[in-house]
Amino acid sequence: MQALHFALSLGLLTASVLTSNTVPASELGSVNTDWQNYNSKKYLGFKYPSGAQNAVSITFDDARDSQITVGMDIFAKHQVKGTFYVVPESVSRQLIGWKKAVEYGHEIANHTSNHTCTGNFEWLRARGMSLENATLDWLKNDIEQANSYLKTHLGITPTSFAYPCGNTFVGRGVDTRSYVPLIAQQFQFGRTWNDETANNPNFTDFAQLTAIRIDGQSFKKIKTTLESVKHNNSWIILAGHEVGEKGLYTVDKTVLDQLITYLKDPKNGYWLETVNTIGSYIKQHRKAP
């Protein structure tokens, strides 16, 4: 909420500066800003299938065992599909279950081989790993190894990727480099983590799709979040880890059941599908940029 207040304050400050500027509007260029303001009469709008006002993808990270042992039955009960960003070691523990997930039609996506993110996580530094000490070449190889494993053992070639811990960099200080361009080259879609907003279909960067955390949240809290980010016909990507009893990194199984029930009800105006399905549709139909 503090971030939102700051953004609003910044917007007011920017507007004040612009209105006091003596440079004619004709000299400011022809940058398309129709996507910015959902109250604007110029907003481009976006149409989803069956008259839905918003799109939603439910995603899970890390290939946690509970996604197979608990989560799959909930998805099957409602006959819907999710997107699962997996690492090979975790897939190997439930390989039969993940093969069934592929057969069902779930999207299986890349989450690297070693789940490397910032070394500020003690558990990762204990393994001698961190993005601060990684290179783009090393990371590229790590991602390709995950692709190779998934092709060999599940028979799929991922089109989507999720940045472990939401981190999109390698290196330190002035030597820091973004690996977003690497993901943009290798995948159709890249997803971040723990964001505060949804994706504007006419503006979002497909290599940096936002994702909103649903771990540890009540259904009421998730529903409130959906309402707060649904403007501009947004594509809302929800992200969790475990499925079971409510916890810091767990989506409560009852909450997941309630959430899917709510999203499937046509009167609520949501199109619920995988990241690849919705992303491909938006790519085909959006007007800008």
Solvent accessible surface area in square Angstrom, and as a share of the most:
residue,aa,sasa,rsa
1,M,153,0.68
2,Q,158,0.70
3,A,49,0.38
4,L,92,0.46
5,H,105,0.47
6,F,137,0.57
7,A,54,0.42
8,L,106,0.53
9,S,66,0.42
10,L,91,0.46
11,G,39,0.37
12,L,133,0.66
13,L,111,0.55
14,T,64,0.37
15,A,50,0.39
16,S,65,0.42
17,V,85,0.49
18,L,101,0.50
19,T,117,0.68
20,S,84,0.55
21,N,70,0.36
22,T,131,0.76
23,V,66,0.38
24,P,71,0.44
25,A,82,0.64
26,S,103,0.66
27,E,119,0.53
28,L,107,0.53
29,G,59,0.57
30,S,115,0.74
31,V,121,0.70
32,N,73,0.37
33,T,63,0.37
34,D,36,0.18
35,W,68,0.24
36,Q,103,0.46
37,N,76,0.39
38,Y,120,0.46
39,N,116,0.60
40,S,34,0.22
41,K,207,0.88
42,K,149,0.63
43,Y,42,0.16
44,L,49,0.24
45,G,19,0.18
46,F,16,0.07
47,K,173,0.73
48,Y,8,0.03
49,P,45,0.28
50,S,125,0.81
51,G,60,0.58
52,A,12,0.09
53,Q,104,0.46
54,N,2,0.01
55,A,0,0.00
56,V,0,0.00
57,S,0,0.00
58,I,0,0.00
59,T,0,0.00
60,F,0,0.00
61,D,4,0.02
62,D,14,0.07
63,A,0,0.00
64,R,65,0.24
65,D,51,0.26
66,S,19,0.12
67,Q,0,0.00
68,I,23,0.12
69,T,84,0.49
70,V,45,0.26
71,G,1,0.01
72,M,26,0.11
73,D,103,0.53
74,I,20,0.10
75,F,1,0.00
76,A,47,0.36
77,K,134,0.57
78,H,23,0.10
79,Q,153,0.68
80,V,15,0.09
81,K,73,0.31
82,G,0,0.00
83,T,0,0.00
84,F,1,0.00
85,Y,1,0.00
86,V,0,0.00
87,V,13,0.08
88,P,16,0.10
89,E,128,0.57
90,S,13,0.08
91,V,0,0.00
92,S,61,0.39
93,R,133,0.49
94,Q,47,0.21
95,L,48,0.24
96,I,125,0.64
97,G,13,0.12
98,W,0,0.00
99,K,89,0.38
100,K,128,0.54
101,A,3,0.03
102,V,39,0.23
103,E,144,0.64
104,Y,82,0.31
105,G,32,0.31
106,H,12,0.05
107,E,23,0.10
108,I,9,0.05
109,A,0,0.00
110,N,0,0.00
111,H,1,0.00
112,T,0,0.00
113,S,23,0.15
114,N,47,0.24
115,H,30,0.14
116,T,1,0.01
117,C,0,0.00
118,T,19,0.11
119,G,7,0.06
120,N,120,0.62
121,F,78,0.32
122,E,117,0.53
123,W,119,0.42
124,L,0,0.00
125,R,121,0.44
126,A,90,0.70
127,R,121,0.44
128,G,70,0.68
129,M,36,0.16
130,S,10,0.06
131,L,0,0.00
132,E,28,0.12
133,N,115,0.59
134,A,14,0.11
135,T,81,0.47
136,L,68,0.34
137,D,115,0.60
138,W,97,0.34
139,L,1,0.00
140,K,78,0.33
141,N,74,0.38
142,D,3,0.02
143,I,0,0.00
144,E,72,0.32
145,Q,94,0.42
146,A,0,0.00
147,N,33,0.17
148,S,67,0.43
149,Y,43,0.16
150,L,0,0.00
151,K,117,0.50
152,T,101,0.59
153,H,72,0.32
154,L,17,0.08
155,G,52,0.50
156,I,35,0.18
157,T,94,0.55
158,P,8,0.05
159,T,50,0.29
160,S,0,0.00
161,F,0,0.00
162,A,0,0.00
163,Y,0,0.00
164,P,0,0.00
165,C,37,0.22
166,G,19,0.18
167,N,31,0.16
168,T,35,0.20
169,F,52,0.22
170,V,5,0.03
171,G,13,0.12
172,R,153,0.56
173,G,68,0.66
174,V,142,0.82
175,D,97,0.50
176,T,53,0.31
177,R,126,0.46
178,S,59,0.38
179,Y,1,0.00
180,V,18,0.11
181,P,76,0.48
182,L,18,0.09
183,I,0,0.00
184,A,56,0.44
185,Q,146,0.65
186,Q,54,0.24
187,F,12,0.05
188,Q,94,0.42
189,F,3,0.01
190,G,0,0.00
191,R,1,0.00
192,T,18,0.11
193,W,36,0.13
194,N,82,0.42
195,D,43,0.22
196,E,126,0.56
197,T,70,0.41
198,A,13,0.10
199,N,3,0.01
200,N,22,0.11
201,P,0,0.00
202,N,1,0.01
203,F,94,0.39
204,T,11,0.07
205,D,67,0.35
206,F,23,0.10
207,A,8,0.07
208,Q,78,0.35
209,L,0,0.00
210,T,28,0.16
211,A,0,0.00
212,I,14,0.07
213,R,52,0.19
214,I,1,0.01
215,D,2,0.01
216,G,19,0.19
217,Q,48,0.21
218,S,47,0.30
219,F,46,0.19
220,K,160,0.68
221,K,106,0.45
222,I,4,0.02
223,K,80,0.34
224,T,80,0.46
225,T,32,0.19
226,L,0,0.00
227,E,88,0.39
228,S,70,0.45
229,V,12,0.07
230,K,59,0.25
231,H,77,0.34
232,N,19,0.10
233,N,28,0.14
234,S,5,0.03
235,W,0,0.00
236,I,0,0.00
237,I,1,0.00
238,L,1,0.00
239,A,0,0.00
240,G,0,0.00
241,H,15,0.07
242,E,49,0.22
243,V,3,0.02
244,G,13,0.12
245,E,122,0.55
246,K,125,0.53
247,G,27,0.26
248,L,135,0.67
249,Y,91,0.35
250,T,20,0.12
251,V,1,0.00
252,D,22,0.11
253,K,89,0.38
254,T,78,0.45
255,V,15,0.08
256,L,0,0.00
257,D,35,0.18
258,Q,78,0.35
259,L,0,0.00
260,I,0,0.00
261,T,73,0.42
262,Y,32,0.12
263,L,0,0.00
264,K,90,0.38
265,D,43,0.23
266,P,121,0.76
267,K,168,0.71
268,N,35,0.18
269,G,15,0.15
270,Y,17,0.06
271,W,44,0.15
272,L,24,0.12
273,E,41,0.18
274,T,7,0.04
275,V,0,0.00
276,N,49,0.25
277,T,54,0.32
278,I,0,0.00
279,G,0,0.00
280,S,51,0.33
281,Y,49,0.19
282,I,0,0.00
283,K,82,0.35
284,Q,143,0.64
285,H,88,0.39
286,R,48,0.18
287,K,137,0.58
288,A,16,0.13
289,P,127,0.80
